[in-house]
Amino acid sequence: MKPPPFDYSAPTTLDEALALLLEHGEDARPLAGGQSLVPLLSFRLARPSHLVDLAGISELGSIVVDDGHLVIGAMVRERAAERHDDVRLLAPLLAQALPLIGHPAIRSRGTIGGSLAHADPAAELPAVALLLDAELVAQSRDRGKRTIKAADFFSGFFTTALQPDEILTEVRIRRPALRTGSAIEEVARRHGDFAMVGAAAMVRLEDGKIADARVALTGVSDIPVRATEAEAILEGAEPTDEAFATAAEEAAKSLSPPADLHGSSSYRRHLATVLMRRTFKLAAQRAKEAA
Ligand SMILES: Cc1cc2nc3c(=O)[nH]c(=O)nc-3n(C[C@H](O)[C@H](O)[C@H](O)COP(=O)(O)OP(=O)(O)OC[C@H]3O[C@@H](n4cnc5c(N)ncnc54)[C@H](O)[C@@H]3O)c2cc1C
């Protein structure tokens, strides 16, 4: 199918792009890597009358380290982030998650900001941002900048806290504490497909015990979710297989994943249990190695 007709602007500054969004209101949409928006246009599931291409705005394209935070511009391509030394060093979970997105050709176009703004409940980056307490910086022409915590950013199925006149400009991720390990695993029907269910975990050890455990899941709700029951069970526990299994099983009891033709709700709950257990174990192992 062909997209419906639209006007196209290619601004070279953020100010210019923000002015275009303000001028065209809900009829306009930012275009980042186009890996989700262009198919949506082609299927006529989105019908913006004006596309504001962010690709020429160099100020959205850098990765810098600022005051213990990794700051990633919204237009940084997923493949570029995946290969960046600072990402591997300061946000290892993000570096582990990026190769799970689609295929290299998709990641060469897809952007960090585009994936977060698109807010697919099966996508890896929203769950990673949630787990890492990332801060998402949005900017509008009228109201300037605001910082949104990842926990407040994803508000529903493909829906975020962004307003139509706002552009997500950067993501700020705090460097992990010492003796922290992370892991992400998922189950997809074919390599490169969106996962049916995914789990990302982070474990911090202190004196051989779990001082902090976190886990975020994809594919079990209309937004990425933290399994806080599992986190509470593990705090202060020994990092044993039994503890991870108990935490995963308890947390899974409160999940009501959606069913579709790829899997029933109970199958997805089972996947979530297995993936939580595995990622906790791997994250704890990595935390030990980092000690
Ligand atoms: C075959 C295929 C497989 C894929 N597999 C996966 C996968 O396994 N996991 C996964 O997570 N993703 C997957 N993707 C998605 C892809 O990798 C991108 O992350 C995603 O499409 C969005 O990034 P984009 O830069 O292409 O955004 P676009 O498609 O350009 O935009 C997506 C949405 O976000 C909005 N937007 C974009 N940037 C901004 C911004 N800075 N501020 C405000 N709004 C903005 C747009 O207006 C649009 O509504 C896949 C895509 C394809 C085509």
The ligand as an SDF file (V2000), in Angstrom:
LIG
                    3D

 53 58  0  0  0  0  0  0  0  0999 V2000
   11.0660   -5.5480   10.5300 C   0  0  0  0  0  0  0  0  0  0  0  0
   11.2010   -4.7250   11.7910 C   0  0  0  0  0  0  0  0  0  0  0  0
   11.5620   -5.3640   12.9690 C   0  0  0  0  0  0  0  0  0  0  0  0
   11.6810   -4.6230   14.1400 C   0  0  0  0  0  0  0  0  0  0  0  0
   12.0050   -5.2980   15.2830 N   0  0  0  0  0  0  0  0  0  0  0  0
   12.0790   -4.6070   16.4380 C   0  0  0  0  0  0  0  0  0  0  0  0
   12.3620   -5.2760   17.6550 C   0  0  0  0  0  0  0  0  0  0  0  0
   12.5800   -6.4870   17.7010 O   0  0  0  0  0  0  0  0  0  0  0  0
   12.4080   -4.5300   18.7790 N   0  0  0  0  0  0  0  0  0  0  0  0
   12.1690   -3.1690   18.7770 C   0  0  0  0  0  0  0  0  0  0  0  0
   12.2140   -2.5430   19.8320 O   0  0  0  0  0  0  0  0  0  0  0  0
   11.9320   -2.5190   17.6470 N   0  0  0  0  0  0  0  0  0  0  0  0
   11.8650   -3.1890   16.4820 C   0  0  0  0  0  0  0  0  0  0  0  0
   11.6020   -2.5200   15.3320 N   0  0  0  0  0  0  0  0  0  0  0  0
   11.3960   -1.0460   15.4340 C   0  0  0  0  0  0  0  0  0  0  0  0
   12.6200   -0.2010   15.1060 C   0  0  0  0  0  0  0  0  0  0  0  0
   13.7980   -0.7510   15.4090 O   0  0  0  0  0  0  0  0  0  0  0  0
   12.6400    1.2520   15.7070 C   0  0  0  0  0  0  0  0  0  0  0  0
   13.1580    1.2510   16.9990 O   0  0  0  0  0  0  0  0  0  0  0  0
   11.3360    1.8440   15.8110 C   0  0  0  0  0  0  0  0  0  0  0  0
   10.7270    1.6410   14.5800 O   0  0  0  0  0  0  0  0  0  0  0  0
   11.2440    3.3470   16.0560 C   0  0  0  0  0  0  0  0  0  0  0  0
   12.3530    4.0710   15.6920 O   0  0  0  0  0  0  0  0  0  0  0  0
   12.4160    5.0090   14.4160 P   0  0  0  0  0  0  0  0  0  0  0  0
   13.6180    5.8720   14.6700 O   0  0  0  0  0  0  0  0  0  0  0  0
   12.3700    4.2310   13.2000 O   0  0  0  0  0  0  0  0  0  0  0  0
   11.1090    5.9340   14.5990 O   0  0  0  0  0  0  0  0  0  0  0  0
    9.9650    6.3540   13.5320 P   0  0  0  0  0  0  0  0  0  0  0  0
    9.3940    5.1650   12.8820 O   0  0  0  0  0  0  0  0  0  0  0  0
   10.4770    7.4440   12.6360 O   0  0  0  0  0  0  0  0  0  0  0  0
    8.9230    7.0030   14.5290 O   0  0  0  0  0  0  0  0  0  0  0  0
    8.1570    6.2070   15.3930 C   0  0  0  0  0  0  0  0  0  0  0  0
    7.1920    7.1220   16.1890 C   0  0  0  0  0  0  0  0  0  0  0  0
    7.9080    7.9140   17.1290 O   0  0  0  0  0  0  0  0  0  0  0  0
    7.7240    9.3190   16.8660 C   0  0  0  0  0  0  0  0  0  0  0  0
    9.0350    9.9240   17.0920 N   0  0  0  0  0  0  0  0  0  0  0  0
   10.2030    9.5060   16.5880 C   0  0  0  0  0  0  0  0  0  0  0  0
   11.2290   10.2280   17.0890 N   0  0  0  0  0  0  0  0  0  0  0  0
   10.6570   11.1460   17.9230 C   0  0  0  0  0  0  0  0  0  0  0  0
   11.2180   12.1690   18.7520 C   0  0  0  0  0  0  0  0  0  0  0  0
   12.5230   12.3810   18.8410 N   0  0  0  0  0  0  0  0  0  0  0  0
   10.3490   12.9350   19.4830 N   0  0  0  0  0  0  0  0  0  0  0  0
    9.0030   12.7120   19.4100 C   0  0  0  0  0  0  0  0  0  0  0  0
    8.4360   11.7330   18.6620 N   0  0  0  0  0  0  0  0  0  0  0  0
    9.2680   10.9640   17.9200 C   0  0  0  0  0  0  0  0  0  0  0  0
    7.2430    9.3990   15.4260 C   0  0  0  0  0  0  0  0  0  0  0  0
    6.4630   10.5590   15.2080 O   0  0  0  0  0  0  0  0  0  0  0  0
    6.4190    8.1330   15.3040 C   0  0  0  0  0  0  0  0  0  0  0  0
    5.1580    8.3210   15.8650 O   0  0  0  0  0  0  0  0  0  0  0  0
   11.4830   -3.2210   14.1400 C   0  0  0  0  0  0  0  0  0  0  0  0
   11.1480   -2.5690   12.9420 C   0  0  0  0  0  0  0  0  0  0  0  0
   11.0040   -3.3080   11.7740 C   0  0  0  0  0  0  0  0  0  0  0  0
   10.6540   -2.5890   10.5150 C   0  0  0  0  0  0  0  0  0  0  0  0
  1  2  1  0
  2  3  1  0
  2 52  2  0
  3  4  2  0
  4  5  1  0
  4 50  1  0
  5  6  2  0
  6  7  1  0
  6 13  1  0
  7  8  2  0
  7  9  1  0
  9 10  1  0
 10 11  2  0
 10 12  1  0
 12 13  2  0
 13 14  1  0
 14 15  1  0
 14 50  1  0
 15 16  1  0
 16 17  1  0
 16 18  1  0
 18 19  1  0
 18 20  1  0
 20 21  1  0
 20 22  1  0
 22 23  1  0
 23 24  1  0
 24 25  2  0
 24 26  1  0
 24 27  1  0
 27 28  1  0
 28 29  2  0
 28 30  1  0
 28 31  1  0
 31 32  1  0
 32 33  1  0
 33 34  1  0
 33 48  1  0
 34 35  1  0
 35 36  1  0
 35 46  1  0
 36 37  1  0
 36 45  1  0
 37 38  2  0
 38 39  1  0
 39 40  1  0
 39 45  2  0
 40 41  1  0
 40 42  2  0
 42 43  1  0
 43 44  2  0
 44 45  1  0
 46 47  1  0
 46 48  1  0
 48 49  1  0
 50 51  2  0
 51 52  1  0
 52 53  1  0
M  END
$$$$
